């Protein structure tokens, strides 16, 4: 999975690119379950193909945590639980002998492993965030924009955020001003007619 980030004031867009579209969905759900995003957050696909794609979602600040803190915490917990679950998926007899030796339950062993490895995954998550490549082509618009590749208008809650690189090979980040000024959108309306 390749992650990229785009700053939008105090909010952040997290962009995910992968050859497995299901992994993108599962990762989005993990960010939800670990508190980076709320139930009203949407996974927005820039493009989705069989076996992969590129999608993004918006992370807001709240009164307690910044978007950065929420992303770091969620990434840490995702990786920590994945690692601990792998540790717990050992041979049943081996796990039972460990639990009997220390006279603890599965849940206590799980808690112990989480606490033991938490500092490592905290550092790993911070490094992940600090090394995120900057993404710069999501554009803010108050209305939807037409995508000639999928022949659809993006509208609704996240219509104002769109990856310009998908519109055509001739449109790039240098053309963002023309999109903001509705010049390119009007051109697209003419093309559609």
Secondary structure, DSSP 8 states (H G I E B T S, - for coil): -EEEEEEETTEEEEEEEES-HHHHHHHHHHHHHTTSS-TT---EEEEEETTEEEEEEEE---SS--HHHHHHHHHHHHHHHHHHHHHHSS-HHHHHHHHHHHT--HHHHHHHHHHHHHHHHHHHHHHHHHT-EE---EEE-SS-EEETTTTEEE-STTTTEEEGGGT-TT--GGGHHHHHTTHHHHHHHHHH-
